[in-house]
Amino acid sequence: MNELKRGIFLLLIVIMIIFGLASRANGSSLPAFLAENAGDALWAAMVYFGFRFLLVRKKLRAAMVLSFLFSFGIEFSQLYQADWINQIRDTLLGA
């Protein structure tokens, strides 16, 4: 049963990635609100599904708390704007 759940979460991760890439590629044809916010929402959903994939035997709350903390950690890290970290963020991998 856990392997089936992992497969479902992996599929959901892939779907979120596809939708996220599509929202970036076709952002000009989306309504302004969606074009601006869809990528962040899809990324957060992908992080949640990633934690569900990794913690399939744990309770739902664990994945929710960890994905919340991870997402906020990423957002707070973006407040740091040193030149060296911005150069990394300007690369494909760092974006």
Biopython code that builds the backbone (N, CA, C, O; Angstrom):
import numpy as np
from Bio.PDB.StructureBuilder import StructureBuilder

atoms = [
    (1, "MET", "N", (0.813, -1.203, 0.000)),
    (1, "MET", "CA", (0.000, 0.000, 0.000)),
    (1, "MET", "C", (0.859, 1.272, 0.000)),
    (1, "MET", "O", (0.547, 2.247, -0.684)),
    (2, "ASN", "N", (1.943, 1.240, 0.779)),
    (2, "ASN", "CA", (2.821, 2.410, 0.815)),
    (2, "ASN", "C", (3.481, 2.666, -0.530)),
    (2, "ASN", "O", (3.710, 3.816, -0.903)),
    (3, "GLU", "N", (3.789, 1.597, -1.261)),
    (3, "GLU", "CA", (4.412, 1.777, -2.585)),
    (3, "GLU", "C", (3.432, 2.420, -3.560)),
    (3, "GLU", "O", (3.830, 3.220, -4.407)),
    (4, "LEU", "N", (2.159, 2.073, -3.444)),
    (4, "LEU", "CA", (1.145, 2.701, -4.288)),
    (4, "LEU", "C", (1.040, 4.190, -3.964)),
    (4, "LEU", "O", (0.959, 5.026, -4.865)),
    (5, "LYS", "N", (1.041, 4.516, -2.661)),
    (5, "LYS", "CA", (0.988, 5.925, -2.260)),
    (5, "LYS", "C", (2.206, 6.680, -2.768)),
    (5, "LYS", "O", (2.081, 7.806, -3.249)),
    (6, "ARG", "N", (3.381, 6.070, -2.666)),
    (6, "ARG", "CA", (4.591, 6.731, -3.179)),
    (6, "ARG", "C", (4.472, 6.991, -4.675)),
    (6, "ARG", "O", (4.852, 8.058, -5.157)),
    (7, "GLY", "N", (3.947, 6.020, -5.404)),
    (7, "GLY", "CA", (3.765, 6.190, -6.844)),
    (7, "GLY", "C", (2.823, 7.334, -7.169)),
    (7, "GLY", "O", (3.054, 8.104, -8.101)),
    (8, "ILE", "N", (1.754, 7.434, -6.384)),
    (8, "ILE", "CA", (0.792, 8.523, -6.600)),
    (8, "ILE", "C", (1.449, 9.873, -6.311)),
    (8, "ILE", "O", (1.280, 10.825, -7.074)),
    (9, "PHE", "N", (2.195, 9.955, -5.211)),
    (9, "PHE", "CA", (2.853, 11.226, -4.880)),
    (9, "PHE", "C", (3.922, 11.587, -5.904)),
    (9, "PHE", "O", (4.100, 12.762, -6.225)),
    (10, "LEU", "N", (4.631, 10.590, -6.416)),
    (10, "LEU", "CA", (5.622, 10.853, -7.458)),
    (10, "LEU", "C", (4.938, 11.381, -8.712)),
    (10, "LEU", "O", (5.431, 12.316, -9.341)),
    (11, "LEU", "N", (3.820, 10.794, -9.073)),
    (11, "LEU", "CA", (3.060, 11.268, -10.231)),
    (11, "LEU", "C", (2.592, 12.707, -10.017)),
    (11, "LEU", "O", (2.659, 13.532, -10.928)),
    (12, "LEU", "N", (2.118, 12.998, -8.806)),
    (12, "LEU", "CA", (1.685, 14.364, -8.505)),
    (12, "LEU", "C", (2.843, 15.351, -8.567)),
    (12, "LEU", "O", (2.664, 16.487, -9.005)),
    (13, "ILE", "N", (4.017, 14.933, -8.135)),
    (13, "ILE", "CA", (5.206, 15.798, -8.228)),
    (13, "ILE", "C", (5.500, 16.121, -9.697)),
    (13, "ILE", "O", (5.741, 17.275, -10.052)),
    (14, "VAL", "N", (5.477, 15.100, -10.533)),
    (14, "VAL", "CA", (5.744, 15.296, -11.963)),
    (14, "VAL", "C", (4.691, 16.210, -12.587)),
    (14, "VAL", "O", (5.022, 17.072, -13.401)),
    (15, "ILE", "N", (3.427, 16.027, -12.211)),
    (15, "ILE", "CA", (2.358, 16.878, -12.734)),
    (15, "ILE", "C", (2.569, 18.329, -12.314)),
    (15, "ILE", "O", (2.386, 19.241, -13.121)),
    (16, "MET", "N", (2.951, 18.548, -11.058)),
    (16, "MET", "CA", (3.202, 19.918, -10.590)),
    (16, "MET", "C", (4.357, 20.559, -11.359)),
    (16, "MET", "O", (4.304, 21.744, -11.689)),
    (17, "ILE", "N", (5.397, 19.776, -11.643)),
    (17, "ILE", "CA", (6.525, 20.295, -12.422)),
    (17, "ILE", "C", (6.078, 20.673, -13.833)),
    (17, "ILE", "O", (6.434, 21.736, -14.340)),
    (18, "ILE", "N", (5.304, 19.805, -14.453)),
    (18, "ILE", "CA", (4.819, 20.084, -15.813)),
    (18, "ILE", "C", (3.941, 21.330, -15.829)),
    (18, "ILE", "O", (4.104, 22.199, -16.686)),
    (19, "PHE", "N", (3.008, 21.416, -14.878)),
    (19, "PHE", "CA", (2.142, 22.597, -14.812)),
    (19, "PHE", "C", (2.950, 23.865, -14.513)),
    (19, "PHE", "O", (2.661, 24.931, -15.056)),
    (20, "GLY", "N", (3.961, 23.745, -13.652)),
    (20, "GLY", "CA", (4.796, 24.899, -13.331)),
    (20, "GLY", "C", (5.564, 25.394, -14.542)),
    (20, "GLY", "O", (5.627, 26.597, -14.795)),
    (21, "LEU", "N", (6.149, 24.464, -15.291)),
    (21, "LEU", "CA", (6.861, 24.857, -16.505)),
    (21, "LEU", "C", (5.911, 25.445, -17.536)),
    (21, "LEU", "O", (6.250, 26.406, -18.226)),
    (22, "ALA", "N", (4.715, 24.864, -17.639)),
    (22, "ALA", "CA", (3.719, 25.377, -18.580)),
    (22, "ALA", "C", (3.264, 26.780, -18.180)),
    (22, "ALA", "O", (3.039, 27.633, -19.039)),
    (23, "SER", "N", (3.131, 27.015, -16.869)),
    (23, "SER", "CA", (2.699, 28.350, -16.438)),
    (23, "SER", "C", (3.762, 29.405, -16.738)),
    (23, "SER", "O", (3.436, 30.566, -16.988)),
    (24, "ARG", "N", (5.035, 29.000, -16.712)),
    (24, "ARG", "CA", (6.103, 29.953, -17.071)),
    (24, "ARG", "C", (6.149, 30.185, -18.570)),
    (24, "ARG", "O", (6.318, 31.316, -19.028)),
    (25, "ALA", "N", (5.998, 29.105, -19.336)),
    (25, "ALA", "CA", (6.088, 29.221, -20.789)),
    (25, "ALA", "C", (4.895, 29.963, -21.376)),
    (25, "ALA", "O", (5.028, 30.652, -22.387)),
    (26, "ASN", "N", (3.729, 29.828, -20.747)),
    (26, "ASN", "CA", (2.506, 30.425, -21.290)),
    (26, "ASN", "C", (1.935, 31.502, -20.379)),
    (26, "ASN", "O", (0.735, 31.774, -20.409)),
    (27, "GLY", "N", (2.789, 32.113, -19.573)),
    (27, "GLY", "CA", (2.327, 33.114, -18.621)),
    (27, "GLY", "C", (1.644, 34.300, -19.262)),
    (27, "GLY", "O", (0.753, 34.902, -18.661)),
    (28, "SER", "N", (2.042, 34.644, -20.464)),
    (28, "SER", "CA", (1.449, 35.816, -21.120)),
    (28, "SER", "C", (0.004, 35.569, -21.540)),
    (28, "SER", "O", (-0.755, 36.519, -21.735)),
    (29, "SER", "N", (-0.382, 34.305, -21.681)),
    (29, "SER", "CA", (-1.757, 34.006, -22.080)),
    (29, "SER", "C", (-2.660, 33.686, -20.884)),
    (29, "SER", "O", (-3.842, 33.389, -21.057)),
    (30, "LEU", "N", (-2.101, 33.748, -19.680)),
    (30, "LEU", "CA", (-2.891, 33.524, -18.470)),
    (30, "LEU", "C", (-3.377, 34.846, -17.901)),
    (30, "LEU", "O", (-2.779, 35.892, -18.159)),
    (31, "PRO", "N", (-4.463, 34.809, -17.123)),
    (31, "PRO", "CA", (-4.855, 36.034, -16.416)),
    (31, "PRO", "C", (-3.713, 36.501, -15.513)),
    (31, "PRO", "O", (-2.918, 35.688, -15.042)),
    (32, "ALA", "N", (-3.634, 37.786, -15.279)),
    (32, "ALA", "CA", (-2.501, 38.376, -14.559)),
    (32, "ALA", "C", (-2.281, 37.724, -13.200)),
    (32, "ALA", "O", (-1.140, 37.443, -12.833)),
    (33, "PHE", "N", (-3.354, 37.477, -12.445)),
    (33, "PHE", "CA", (-3.214, 36.878, -11.119)),
    (33, "PHE", "C", (-2.591, 35.489, -11.211)),
    (33, "PHE", "O", (-1.702, 35.154, -10.428)),
    (34, "LEU", "N", (-3.052, 34.682, -12.159)),
    (34, "LEU", "CA", (-2.498, 33.340, -12.335)),
    (34, "LEU", "C", (-1.062, 33.388, -12.830)),
    (34, "LEU", "O", (-0.212, 32.631, -12.362)),
    (35, "ALA", "N", (-0.796, 34.268, -13.765)),
    (35, "ALA", "CA", (0.566, 34.378, -14.292)),
    (35, "ALA", "C", (1.550, 34.744, -13.198)),
    (35, "ALA", "O", (2.691, 34.281, -13.197)),
    (36, "GLU", "N", (1.104, 35.581, -12.262)),
    (36, "GLU", "CA", (1.989, 36.034, -11.199)),
    (36, "GLU", "C", (2.143, 35.018, -10.069)),
    (36, "GLU", "O", (3.211, 34.936, -9.463)),
    (37, "ASN", "N", (1.098, 34.242, -9.773)),
    (37, "ASN", "CA", (1.092, 33.415, -8.575)),
    (37, "ASN", "C", (1.052, 31.905, -8.797)),
    (37, "ASN", "O", (1.293, 31.146, -7.859)),
    (38, "ALA", "N", (0.759, 31.458, -9.994)),
    (38, "ALA", "CA", (0.616, 30.018, -10.232)),
    (38, "ALA", "C", (1.904, 29.266, -9.951)),
    (38, "ALA", "O", (1.870, 28.183, -9.367)),
    (39, "GLY", "N", (3.037, 29.818, -10.356)),
    (39, "GLY", "CA", (4.310, 29.139, -10.149)),
    (39, "GLY", "C", (4.610, 28.890, -8.682)),
    (39, "GLY", "O", (5.065, 27.807, -8.314)),
    (40, "ASP", "N", (4.357, 29.893, -7.836)),
    (40, "ASP", "CA", (4.601, 29.740, -6.404)),
    (40, "ASP", "C", (3.678, 28.698, -5.788)),
    (40, "ASP", "O", (4.112, 27.878, -4.979)),
    (41, "ALA", "N", (2.408, 28.731, -6.170)),
    (41, "ALA", "CA", (1.448, 27.764, -5.628)),
    (41, "ALA", "C", (1.793, 26.343, -6.072)),
    (41, "ALA", "O", (1.715, 25.405, -5.279)),
    (42, "LEU", "N", (2.171, 26.189, -7.328)),
    (42, "LEU", "CA", (2.541, 24.862, -7.826)),
    (42, "LEU", "C", (3.833, 24.378, -7.182)),
    (42, "LEU", "O", (3.969, 23.188, -6.894)),
    (43, "TRP", "N", (4.782, 25.277, -6.950)),
    (43, "TRP", "CA", (6.023, 24.900, -6.281)),
    (43, "TRP", "C", (5.736, 24.434, -4.855)),
    (43, "TRP", "O", (6.278, 23.422, -4.410)),
    (44, "ALA", "N", (4.883, 25.171, -4.139)),
    (44, "ALA", "CA", (4.535, 24.785, -2.768)),
    (44, "ALA", "C", (3.821, 23.436, -2.749)),
    (44, "ALA", "O", (4.065, 22.619, -1.862)),
    (45, "ALA", "N", (2.946, 23.198, -3.715)),
    (45, "ALA", "CA", (2.268, 21.904, -3.801)),
    (45, "ALA", "C", (3.277, 20.793, -4.080)),
    (45, "ALA", "O", (3.176, 19.706, -3.513)),
    (46, "MET", "N", (4.247, 21.061, -4.947)),
    (46, "MET", "CA", (5.265, 20.061, -5.248)),
    (46, "MET", "C", (6.097, 19.741, -4.012)),
    (46, "MET", "O", (6.433, 18.581, -3.775)),
    (47, "VAL", "N", (6.429, 20.752, -3.228)),
    (47, "VAL", "CA", (7.187, 20.527, -1.986)),
    (47, "VAL", "C", (6.372, 19.651, -1.043)),
    (47, "VAL", "O", (6.909, 18.716, -0.449)),
    (48, "TYR", "N", (5.081, 19.946, -0.900)),
    (48, "TYR", "CA", (4.216, 19.137, -0.044)),
    (48, "TYR", "C", (4.179, 17.688, -0.525)),
    (48, "TYR", "O", (4.350, 16.765, 0.271)),
    (49, "PHE", "N", (3.957, 17.488, -1.816)),
    (49, "PHE", "CA", (3.909, 16.121, -2.343)),
    (49, "PHE", "C", (5.256, 15.431, -2.199)),
    (49, "PHE", "O", (5.314, 14.215, -2.015)),
    (50, "GLY", "N", (6.339, 16.197, -2.282)),
    (50, "GLY", "CA", (7.667, 15.621, -2.065)),
    (50, "GLY", "C", (7.828, 15.106, -0.648)),
    (50, "GLY", "O", (8.362, 14.017, -0.438)),
    (51, "PHE", "N", (7.369, 15.882, 0.329)),
    (51, "PHE", "CA", (7.436, 15.407, 1.717)),
    (51, "PHE", "C", (6.499, 14.231, 1.948)),
    (51, "PHE", "O", (6.824, 13.326, 2.718)),
    (52, "ARG", "N", (5.353, 14.230, 1.300)),
    (52, "ARG", "CA", (4.448, 13.073, 1.425)),
    (52, "ARG", "C", (5.112, 11.835, 0.819)),
    (52, "ARG", "O", (4.977, 10.731, 1.346)),
    (53, "PHE", "N", (5.826, 12.027, -0.287)),
    (53, "PHE", "CA", (6.544, 10.922, -0.915)),
    (53, "PHE", "C", (7.609, 10.369, 0.030)),
    (53, "PHE", "O", (7.741, 9.155, 0.187)),
    (54, "LEU", "N", (8.365, 11.266, 0.653)),
    (54, "LEU", "CA", (9.445, 10.841, 1.546)),
    (54, "LEU", "C", (8.931, 10.283, 2.869)),
    (54, "LEU", "O", (9.540, 9.378, 3.440)),
    (55, "LEU", "N", (7.828, 10.812, 3.351)),
    (55, "LEU", "CA", (7.303, 10.447, 4.669)),
    (55, "LEU", "C", (5.961, 9.733, 4.553)),
    (55, "LEU", "O", (5.013, 10.054, 5.271)),
    (56, "VAL", "N", (5.888, 8.778, 3.657)),
    (56, "VAL", "CA", (4.613, 8.121, 3.365)),
    (56, "VAL", "C", (4.057, 7.382, 4.588)),
    (56, "VAL", "O", (2.844, 7.207, 4.702)),
    (57, "ARG", "N", (4.910, 6.957, 5.480)),
    (57, "ARG", "CA", (4.449, 6.229, 6.671)),
    (57, "ARG", "C", (4.107, 7.160, 7.831)),
    (57, "ARG", "O", (3.517, 6.726, 8.821)),
    (58, "LYS", "N", (4.468, 8.414, 7.720)),
    (58, "LYS", "CA", (4.203, 9.379, 8.794)),
    (58, "LYS", "C", (2.805, 9.977, 8.622)),
    (58, "LYS", "O", (2.155, 9.800, 7.592)),
    (59, "LYS", "N", (2.369, 10.680, 9.650)),
    (59, "LYS", "CA", (1.069, 11.326, 9.590)),
    (59, "LYS", "C", (1.098, 12.517, 8.642)),
    (59, "LYS", "O", (2.149, 13.091, 8.355)),
    (60, "LEU", "N", (-0.080, 12.863, 8.172)),
    (60, "LEU", "CA", (-0.259, 13.985, 7.256)),
    (60, "LEU", "C", (0.320, 15.271, 7.841)),
    (60, "LEU", "O", (0.912, 16.078, 7.125)),
    (61, "ARG", "N", (0.144, 15.448, 9.126)),
    (61, "ARG", "CA", (0.610, 16.667, 9.795)),
    (61, "ARG", "C", (2.115, 16.862, 9.646)),
    (61, "ARG", "O", (2.577, 17.992, 9.489)),
    (62, "ALA", "N", (2.878, 15.787, 9.692)),
    (62, "ALA", "CA", (4.338, 15.895, 9.573)),
    (62, "ALA", "C", (4.725, 16.500, 8.229)),
    (62, "ALA", "O", (5.572, 17.392, 8.173)),
    (63, "ALA", "N", (4.114, 16.025, 7.150)),
    (63, "ALA", "CA", (4.413, 16.555, 5.817)),
    (63, "ALA", "C", (3.954, 18.004, 5.699)),
    (63, "ALA", "O", (4.621, 18.820, 5.063)),
    (64, "MET", "N", (2.826, 18.320, 6.304)),
    (64, "MET", "CA", (2.324, 19.699, 6.244)),
    (64, "MET", "C", (3.274, 20.651, 6.962)),
    (64, "MET", "O", (3.622, 21.704, 6.428)),
    (65, "VAL", "N", (3.690, 20.283, 8.166)),
    (65, "VAL", "CA", (4.568, 21.152, 8.945)),
    (65, "VAL", "C", (5.922, 21.306, 8.256)),
    (65, "VAL", "O", (6.447, 22.414, 8.154)),
    (66, "LEU", "N", (6.490, 20.189, 7.781)),
    (66, "LEU", "CA", (7.798, 20.249, 7.133)),
    (66, "LEU", "C", (7.753, 21.050, 5.829)),
    (66, "LEU", "O", (8.665, 21.830, 5.553)),
    (67, "SER", "N", (6.710, 20.868, 5.034)),
    (67, "SER", "CA", (6.618, 21.630, 3.783)),
    (67, "SER", "C", (6.407, 23.117, 4.078)),
    (67, "SER", "O", (6.931, 23.970, 3.362)),
    (68, "PHE", "N", (5.647, 23.428, 5.123)),
    (68, "PHE", "CA", (5.455, 24.814, 5.538)),
    (68, "PHE", "C", (6.779, 25.432, 5.970)),
    (68, "PHE", "O", (7.126, 26.529, 5.531)),
    (69, "LEU", "N", (7.517, 24.734, 6.827)),
    (69, "LEU", "CA", (8.806, 25.244, 7.307)),
    (69, "LEU", "C", (9.817, 25.372, 6.175)),
    (69, "LEU", "O", (10.553, 26.357, 6.108)),
    (70, "PHE", "N", (9.859, 24.380, 5.283)),
    (70, "PHE", "CA", (10.778, 24.411, 4.144)),
    (70, "PHE", "C", (10.460, 25.608, 3.238)),
    (70, "PHE", "O", (11.361, 26.342, 2.831)),
    (71, "SER", "N", (9.185, 25.795, 2.930)),
    (71, "SER", "CA", (8.780, 26.887, 2.039)),
    (71, "SER", "C", (9.088, 28.246, 2.653)),
    (71, "SER", "O", (9.584, 29.145, 1.975)),
    (72, "PHE", "N", (8.789, 28.389, 3.950)),
    (72, "PHE", "CA", (9.101, 29.649, 4.608)),
    (72, "PHE", "C", (10.603, 29.858, 4.712)),
    (72, "PHE", "O", (11.084, 30.986, 4.599)),
    (73, "GLY", "N", (11.342, 28.786, 4.924)),
    (73, "GLY", "CA", (12.804, 28.893, 4.971)),
    (73, "GLY", "C", (13.369, 29.405, 3.660)),
    (73, "GLY", "O", (14.275, 30.239, 3.651)),
    (74, "ILE", "N", (12.842, 28.912, 2.567)),
    (74, "ILE", "CA", (13.288, 29.381, 1.249)),
    (74, "ILE", "C", (12.939, 30.862, 1.081)),
    (74, "ILE", "O", (13.772, 31.651, 0.634)),
    (75, "GLU", "N", (11.721, 31.234, 1.435)),
    (75, "GLU", "CA", (11.312, 32.635, 1.285)),
    (75, "GLU", "C", (12.158, 33.553, 2.160)),
    (75, "GLU", "O", (12.581, 34.614, 1.702)),
    (76, "PHE", "N", (12.412, 33.169, 3.405)),
    (76, "PHE", "CA", (13.234, 34.000, 4.281)),
    (76, "PHE", "C", (14.680, 34.066, 3.796)),
    (76, "PHE", "O", (15.345, 35.088, 3.969)),
    (77, "SER", "N", (15.170, 32.985, 3.190)),
    (77, "SER", "CA", (16.542, 33.014, 2.680)),
    (77, "SER", "C", (16.691, 34.027, 1.548)),
    (77, "SER", "O", (17.789, 34.529, 1.305)),
    (78, "GLN", "N", (15.606, 34.326, 0.861)),
    (78, "GLN", "CA", (15.657, 35.293, -0.228)),
    (78, "GLN", "C", (15.770, 36.732, 0.268)),
    (78, "GLN", "O", (16.015, 37.645, -0.520)),
    (79, "LEU", "N", (15.592, 36.933, 1.565)),
    (79, "LEU", "CA", (15.811, 38.264, 2.133)),
    (79, "LEU", "C", (17.292, 38.609, 2.170)),
    (79, "LEU", "O", (17.661, 39.783, 2.194)),
    (80, "TYR", "N", (18.142, 37.585, 2.176)),
    (80, "TYR", "CA", (19.592, 37.780, 2.173)),
    (80, "TYR", "C", (20.022, 38.050, 0.738)),
    (80, "TYR", "O", (19.809, 37.210, -0.136)),
    (81, "GLN", "N", (20.615, 39.196, 0.485)),
    (81, "GLN", "CA", (20.903, 39.641, -0.877)),
    (81, "GLN", "C", (22.377, 39.956, -1.117)),
    (81, "GLN", "O", (22.688, 40.958, -1.761)),
    (82, "ALA", "N", (23.281, 39.134, -0.619)),
    (82, "ALA", "CA", (24.710, 39.353, -0.880)),
    (82, "ALA", "C", (25.013, 39.046, -2.348)),
    (82, "ALA", "O", (24.307, 38.265, -2.986)),
    (83, "ASP", "N", (26.072, 39.669, -2.875)),
    (83, "ASP", "CA", (26.430, 39.484, -4.283)),
    (83, "ASP", "C", (26.685, 38.024, -4.631)),
    (83, "ASP", "O", (26.229, 37.549, -5.671)),
    (84, "TRP", "N", (27.410, 37.302, -3.770)),
    (84, "TRP", "CA", (27.770, 35.918, -4.092)),
    (84, "TRP", "C", (26.532, 35.022, -4.176)),
    (84, "TRP", "O", (26.474, 34.142, -5.035)),
    (85, "ILE", "N", (25.548, 35.228, -3.309)),
    (85, "ILE", "CA", (24.357, 34.383, -3.350)),
    (85, "ILE", "C", (23.457, 34.777, -4.516)),
    (85, "ILE", "O", (22.779, 33.927, -5.093)),
    (86, "ASN", "N", (23.447, 36.056, -4.862)),
    (86, "ASN", "CA", (22.663, 36.485, -6.026)),
    (86, "ASN", "C", (23.251, 35.951, -7.323)),
    (86, "ASN", "O", (22.509, 35.651, -8.259)),
    (87, "GLN", "N", (24.584, 35.827, -7.396)),
    (87, "GLN", "CA", (25.208, 35.230, -8.578)),
    (87, "GLN", "C", (24.808, 33.764, -8.716)),
    (87, "GLN", "O", (24.590, 33.282, -9.828)),
    (88, "ILE", "N", (24.711, 33.059, -7.604)),
    (88, "ILE", "CA", (24.247, 31.666, -7.642)),
    (88, "ILE", "C", (22.790, 31.604, -8.070)),
    (88, "ILE", "O", (22.405, 30.749, -8.867)),
    (89, "ARG", "N", (21.982, 32.510, -7.538)),
    (89, "ARG", "CA", (20.557, 32.532, -7.892)),
    (89, "ARG", "C", (20.338, 32.862, -9.359)),
    (89, "ARG", "O", (19.298, 32.512, -9.918)),
    (90, "ASP", "N", (21.297, 33.528, -9.995)),
    (90, "ASP", "CA", (21.181, 33.879, -11.409)),
    (90, "ASP", "C", (21.499, 32.727, -12.349)),
    (90, "ASP", "O", (21.327, 32.850, -13.562)),
    (91, "THR", "N", (21.968, 31.596, -11.796)),
    (91, "THR", "CA", (22.251, 30.432, -12.633)),
    (91, "THR", "C", (20.989, 29.590, -12.786)),
    (91, "THR", "O", (20.023, 29.771, -12.044)),
    (92, "LEU", "N", (20.997, 28.690, -13.731)),
    (92, "LEU", "CA", (19.839, 27.816, -13.959)),
    (92, "LEU", "C", (19.558, 26.957, -12.736)),
    (92, "LEU", "O", (18.404, 26.829, -12.325)),
    (93, "LEU", "N", (20.577, 26.376, -12.158)),
    (93, "LEU", "CA", (20.405, 25.531, -10.993)),
    (93, "LEU", "C", (20.010, 26.344, -9.760)),
    (93, "LEU", "O", (19.214, 25.877, -8.946)),
    (94, "GLY", "N", (20.547, 27.537, -9.615)),
    (94, "GLY", "CA", (20.263, 28.365, -8.457)),
    (94, "GLY", "C", (18.926, 29.058, -8.501)),
    (94, "GLY", "O", (18.440, 29.530, -7.473)),
    (95, "ALA", "N", (18.321, 29.130, -9.670)),
    (95, "ALA", "CA", (17.026, 29.797, -9.795)),
    (95, "ALA", "C", (15.965, 29.004, -9.104)),
    (95, "ALA", "O", (14.801, 29.403, -9.098)),
]
sb = StructureBuilder()
sb.init_structure("model")
sb.init_model(0)
sb.init_chain("A")
sb.init_seg("    ")
for serial, (resi, resn, name, xyz) in enumerate(atoms, 1):
    if name == "N":
        sb.init_residue(resn, " ", resi, " ")
    sb.init_atom(name, np.array(xyz, "f"), 0.0, 1.0, " ", f" {name:<3s}", serial, name[0])
structure = sb.get_structure()
